[in-house]
Amino acid sequence: MISVQFGKSELGEVVRLSEEARLKQFIRDENSEPLKLFHASQKDQCSTGDWYGEHAGKWLMAAGLTFRSNPSEDWRERIAYVVKYLADQQEESGYLGTYSAESSARFTHEDADNVRTWDLWIHAWLLLGLLEVEEIAGCEQARICAQKIGELLLTTFGGERSPVRQGNHEGLSSLVLLEPLALMAVRWGDKRYSELAERFFDQAVDSGLKFLDDVDASKVGTGKSYQLLWCLKGLLELGMATGRKDLLDIVERFWKNVRDFHLTPMGGPWGGIATHKEVFNPADFFDPCGLVETCSSVTWMIFSRRLFEVTGEPHYLVEVEKTLYNSVLGAVDANGADWCYFTFPNGRRNNTYHWACCKSSGAIGLAYAAQCFLAEFDGACFLTGFEDFSVETPSWGRVEMVLGGDGAKILVDQSMALNLFISPTIELESVPDGATLDGPWLRFADISGSVEIRFRQKLNIEQKVHSVDHHGQEIVREEYVCAQVGKYVYAAEKFEGYRTQETLRLPQLAPESVFRVVEGGLLELRQAGRDVIKMTPYWKCGGRHDGAWRTTWLQVAWQ
């Protein structure tokens, strides 16, 4: 995996602020709350518990990703410190959780199937975090810790016992173990882990989880979007570890279903209307105030990127760009430390509480962003997005991209073949000399020095019809539009300072004609007889603070 360093772009500033304000502050030493949970003095008092232990594993993952882009001695020492602390708390059996030895919430306990427990979830995150940092110098203990957990899982579930019975949301919360088990099988060449993961998946299907059925994502378990997306990524990794194409087919089918029926314009997997707030709604349901859990947005972005790495198909990159620049950026506070648990196309920012899962998942998403702009296939260099960044590679030397007002400049220090993804959100002004346009790829057979890519940001007006039929009669019909310029979806603050809804009269044949991009990246909606409506990119609309309002879907009455 090749990582990049961001330049002076807005994304780069947000990523660096998250590193300083969240990652370096959330875990500082053994007295930091996410680590104290594992100490015997606190663990021995915990008979029941929630997911809080996940934060240590998530911190390790985010810190490991950050180290890839910023391999400093400071980060090396911080990561090694946390690994050593966790290793010191790990029990002889390999258990590394937050529940007491007598607690029925321990996944090894004979009654664990009958109580509420997040123990396997916590261990899955610890495994992912340990795997992320095990190759960093000074973290040799990470692999030992992970292997001990792996052996405990093999011992506990080597027979007929099923982890699915311990998972919330009808087993989805424990099936997330598929990913770390698949990664361990590949990383260490130990098929016992992939065989265990395959058994887990078979048990999940036997228990009623409809992965093999051609159903909507909302029909798998409880339809919990975060867990389901993570399980699908685990199934993808298991398919790669075992060579099973049937698993990849399942993954791609559900990915397409989510893309087609369960995303907001900002790329966030949405749900939560008239049901559990974190689950997908039925495929034919729409509400402009739908809830998007930040954990789900981050997982969708990483899942989509991984599918691109596996398949090389560029349509996955479209979703990565959309989610990163709108849903993920749109959930973090300007202070870099606070996050929204839920965001809404039409709704208020609400910073969440201390132990919320989304604060750590969001930090992972920003740390992962550096993986989203460069890839390698068959030794060739692929730039997969327009962003200010630079990277030093063993194969191609230094590669740099610098954004300008009407395009970008690519600089390389040695002659090379290069492929550049042209997002459907932009339009090239011309094809540079020495390049050919091959679908969404601008291909250079031999690039040296620098080349300028000039393009314009497309204005796109997305339309949505929400209708309800009853016995063949339409009883509800509402129509909406939302505006996008380039990779950014736009939103308005409260109308005239207090109203949260507005109905517009737009020309149906050319709704884009009343929108105009003006200086400073603002979008203005101009209509005769009324004040101009000013819109800004969704991610920073309202000032990026708790309580700010955003209206993305604008109700419309067509002219």
N, C-alpha and C positions, 0 to 999 in steps of 0.2 A: 504494500500500500504506500502510495506517494502522497505526501502532504505538502501543502503550500503555506506560505506566509502572506497574510493580507497586507495590502498597502493602506492608503489613507481614505478608503471608501467608507460609507456609512456602515455597511455590514462589518467591515474590519474594526471599526470603533466599537460597535456593540459587542463583538466577540472578545475584544481585549478588555472591555469593561466587565463583562461576565467573569473573565478569568480573575481579575483583581477583586471585584466586589462580592462575587459569589464563591468561587472555588477556593480562593486563598483564605477566605474568612470562615466558611462553613466548617471546615476541618483544619485546625491549626496544631493541635496536640492531643494528648490522651484525655484531656478534660473537655474536649469538644463533644457535644451531646451525641452525635451519630456514632462515635466510638465508645462512649461510656455505656451504651446499651449492651455491648458485648462483654463488659467486665463482670467478673463473678459477683462483685458486690451488688450489681444491679440485676444481672441476669437471674441470680438465684432467688430474687424476689418476684420474678415475672412468671406467673402461671398461665396467663392468657395475654394475647397481644395482637397488634396489627402489623402493618407492613413496614414499620419504621426502620427496621434493620436493612431495608433495601438501599437506604441512602449511602451507606458505606461502599457498597458495590457500585452504585451509580457514580459516586465521587471518583472511585478508581478508574472507571471507564472514561469519564470526562477528563480526568487528569492525564490518563494515558494518551488520549487523543490530542490533548494540548501539548504534551511532550513531543509528539510527532512533529508538530509545527514549530515548537519552541523548545528544542532539546537543551534546556539550560540545566546547570548543576543544581539550581534552586529546586526545580521541579523533580529532578532525579532524587534529591534528598527527601522531599515531601512525600513522594510516592513510596520510597523505600521505608520511611518511618511508619506509614499507615500499614503497609504489608507486614512489617515486623510486629506491630502492635496486634494485628489480627491473628498472626501466627502464634503469638504468645497466649491468646485467648482460646485458640482451638483446642478442643478436648482430644484425648487419646484416641477416641473412636473416629475422629474426623469431623465431629459435629462442630459447626461454627455458626450457631444461631443466637437468638436472644431470649430463649425460653429456658426455664429451670429444668433440672434433670427429671423432676417428678411431673412436669406439666404434660397434660394430654395433648397440648398443641404442638409438641415436638413431633416431627414427621416419623420418628422411630418408635413412638409410643403406640401400644396396641390399640388405644382408643382414638388415635388421631383421625380416623375416618369419620368420627361422629361429632367432632367439635369444629368450631370456627378456627382456622389456622392459616397463616400466611408463611409458614416455615419453609416450604419448598420454593415459594416465590422468592423469599429472602436469599436462600441458598443459590437459586438460579442467578440472581443479580450479583452475588458475591463471586460466583464462577466466571461470569462475563467480565467483571472488573479485574479479577486475578488473571484471566487469560489476556486481557488487553495490555497488562503491564509486565507479564512474566519475562519478556525478552529485554526489558530495560535493565541495564547494568545496576547491580545492587538490589535486585528484586528476585533473587534466586528462590527465595522462600515462597513466592507467589505460586510457582508450579507445584511445589510440595504441598501447599495448602489445598490447591485445587484437586490434586490427585487424591488426597485424603478424603475430601468430600466425595469425589467420584467413587472411591472404594466403598464408602458408606452407602451411597446410593445403590451400588451393585449388590451389596449385602442385603440391604433392606428390601429392595424390589426385584431381586433376582429370581424369585418364585412367581406365585400367582398374584401377589399383592399389587394393587394398582394405585399409582399416585393420583389418578384422576379423582378418586373418591375424597382426596384431601383438598381439592382445589375449589375455591369459590367460583361462581359463575359456571356451574355445572362442569367443572374440571378445567376450564381454560386457564385458571391462575396457576395450576401446577404443570400443565402441559407446556408451559414456556421453557421447561427444562430441555426441550428438543434441541434448541439452539446450542447451549453450552455443551451438551453431550455430543452433538455432531462435530462441533469445533474441536473437542478433545480427541475424538477419533481420528480426525485429519491431522491435527497438530502433533499428536504423539504416536500415530500409527497403531492405535489400540482399538480394534473392531468391537471390543466388548461394549464400548460406549455407544457406538452407532446401533449395535444390536439391541441394546437396552432402549434406545430412543425409538427404534422401530416397534418394539414391544409396547412401549407407552402409547404410540400412535394407534396401534391395533386395539389396545384396551380402550382408548378414547372413542374410537369408532363403535366398538362393541357396546359402550356405555350409552350411545345415542347421539354423540356429536356428529353432525351431518356433513363431514368433510367430503365424503364420497358422493353426496347427492348434488344435483344441479339446482341448488337453492340460493336464495339471497343471503348475503352475509348476516342479516338480522336473524336468520333462522338457525345459526350455529350456536349451540348453548344458549346463553342469555343474549347473545348478540353484542357482548361487551367489546367495544371497538378496540380499545388499547390492547387487551389481552389477545383478542383474536388476530390482530395484525402482527403481534409479536410471535404468536404460534405459527402463523403463516411464514414469517421469516425463518423460524426454526425449521419448518418443513422444507423450505428452500435449501437451507444448509444441510439438512439430512439428505435431500435428494442429491446434492453435490457430493456428499461424503460417500453415498452408496451407489451412485450412478442410476438411481431409479427415476426414469422419466415420468412415471405416473405421478410421483409427488410434485414434480415441476409443473405438470399439467394442472394439478389441483390448485397450486399456488397462482399460476397465471390466470386461471378462471376466476378465482375470488378477487384477485387484484383488479381485473377488468370490471367486475361487478361493483366494487367499491368506487372505482373511478367514474363509472357511468351513473351511479345512483346515490352515492353517499358522500359527496364532497361539496363544500361551500365553494364559491368563486375563489376564495383564498387558499384552497387546497386542503382545508381541514376536514377530516372525517367527522361528520356531524350526526347528532341524534338527540335523545333526551327530552322529547316533547311528549308529555302525557305518559311517560314511563320512566324507568331508571335513567338518571341523567347522563350516564356514561355508555349507553347502548345505542346501536343503530336503530333508526326508525325503519318501518317498512319502505320498500324501494319506491313506492308511488306517493310517498308523503313529502310535503314541503311546508316549511314555515320560515319566514325571513329572520326569525329570532332563534333559530336552531343553535344548540349548544355544541361547542367543539372543545374537547379536552386537550390540553396542551400535550400531554403524554401521547395521545393518539396522533397528533400532528407530527411530532418528532419521529415516532415509529413509522408512520406512513412515508416520511421523507427518506429515512434510512433504508426501509424496505424497498422503496422504488429505486433508489440508487444502487442497491445490491442487485436488483433484477437487471439493471442496465449492465453492471459488471459481468453478470453471468451470461446474458444474451446478446449484448451489444445493440439492443433495439433502442432507438432514440426517443420513442414515445414515453419511456420511463423518465427521461431527463426533463420533459415538459412538466411532469408532476413534481419533480424535485425542485425545480426553479420556482414554480408557483407556491409550493408550501413553505419553502425557506424564506422567500422575500415577503410573504404576506401573513401566513398563519403563525409561523414560528416567531418572526420578528414582531408580529403584532401582539404577542402575548407577554413580552418582557417589558418591565418598567424602565424608565429612563435612568434609574439609579443602578441598573445592571444586576441587582440582587433579587428584586421581587418579581414575581410572575403571576399572571392570571391562571387560575385553575381552569376556568372556562372562558372562551371568547365567543362572540356572537357576530354574525354579519350585521345585524341591527341590535345594538345593545350597549351596555355600560361596561367599562373596564372594572374588574374587581380583583384587587390583589389578594392572594390566598394566604393561608395560615402557615405557621412555621414548618410543620411536619408534612405538608402536602407533597405528594409524589411529583407533581408537575414542576416544582422548583428545581428538583434534581434532573428530571428528564429534560427540561428546557435547557439547562446548562450543558447536557450531553449534546443536544441538537446544535447549539452554537459551536461547541468544540468540534463536532463532526463536520461543520460547514466547510472546513478546509479540505475535506475529502471530495467535495462536490464539483471541482473545476478542472481536474486533470486525471486522465486514465491512460492505461497502456494496453493495447491489444496486439499480439504477435510482434512485439518490439516497436510498434509505431506509437507516436504521441497523439493523444486526443485531448483537445481542450473542450470542456463540456459546459462552458458558460462564460458569459462576459462579466469580469470582475477585476478589481485591482489586486494583483497578486504576483508573487515571484516564487520560483522553486529551483533548487539545485538538484539535478538528477545525475546518477552515474551513467545513464545511457545517452543523454542529450545535453548535458551541461546545464547552463542556466537558461530558464525560460521565464519570460516576464510578460505581463499584460498590464497596460495602463489605460484606464478609461478617460475619455474626453467627452465634451458636450455632445458631439455628433458621431461618436464611434469609439474605436479603441486602436491602440498600437500594440503589436506583438513584437517582442525583441528576443532573439536567440543568439547565443555566442558561438554556435557552430552549425554548419549546414545539416539539415534534417528534413525528413518528410513530416508533415503536420496536417492534422484534421481538426477542423473547427466546427462545433455545433452551432447552427443558426436556428435559434428558437423561433417558433411561429409568432412570437410577440413582436418581432422586429422585421424590417425589410431592408435588404442590402441596397445601397445606392448604385453600386456596380460591383462586378467581380474583379478583384485585384489581378494584376498581371501575374501570370504563372500559376493561377489557381483555376479550379473547375468546381462548379456547383453540382453536387451529386445528392439530390433530395435535400435533406436538412444538413448535409455536410459540405463545408467549403474545404476542398482538399488541395494541399500544396505538395507537389511531388518533391520539391526541393526548395526550402526556404532558408535564407541566411540574412544576417543583419537584422533588419526590421521591416515590417509591412504595416500599412494602415488599413483598417477596415472601417468603412463609413456606412452608417445605417441610420434609419429613422425608427422611432418608436411607434408602433401601430396603435391607433385608437380602436378599441373594440367595445361594442355595446352588447352585452349578453341579455337575452330575454328569457323570462320564466313565466309560465302560465300555471296557476294553481287552481284546479277545478275539482269539484266533487259532484259525482253523479248519484242519483238514487232512482232505481227502477227505470233507467234510461233517460231520466230528466236531469239536466244540469241545474244544481241548486246553489252552487257556489262558484264564482269565477273571479279571480284576482290576477292582475298582470303586473309584472315587475321588470325593471331593467337595472343593471349595474354596469359601471364603466371601468375599463382597464386601459392603461396606457403603458405600453411595453410590458415589463414583468410585474408592474404594480397595479393592484386593484385599488380603486379610489373610494373614499367615503366622505360623507359630510358630517359636520357637527350638528347640534340642535338648530333647527330652523328658527330664525329670528331670536335665537338665544334660549328658547324654551320648548319648542315643539319637537317631538321625537319622530313624527311621521309627516309625510308630505305626498300628495298626489299630483303628478305632473301631466301636462298636456304636451305630448310629443308627436312629431310627424312619424307615422308608422312606417312609411317607405324609406325614410332616411333619419332615424333617431339620432345618429351621430352628428347631424348637421347643427345641432344646438349646443354641442360641447366644443370647447376650444382650450387647447393647452396654452398656458401663458407663462411668462417668466417666473422662475423659481420652482418650476415643476408643479404648479397649481393647475387644476382643471376647473374651468368655469362653465356653468350651465346658464345660458342666456335665453330668456323668453320675454316676449313683448308684454309690458304691463306689470312686471314684477321684478323684484330685486334679483341681482345675480346670485346664484348659489355657487359658493366656492368649495371645492373638494380637494383633498390632499390624499397622498398614499395612505391606505388603510393602516399600515403598521405604525404610523406616527400621527394619525389624525387625533386631534384633541389634546396633544401634548404628552402622550405616553405616560400618564399618571393615573392613579386610582381615581375612579369616578368619571373619567372622560367618556363622552358619548360618541358612538360611530353609527352612521346609517349608510349601509352599502346597497341594499336592495331598495330602490325607489319605486313606489307604486305609480302606475301610469294609467292614464285614460287616453287612448290613442285618438289623434286627430284624423 
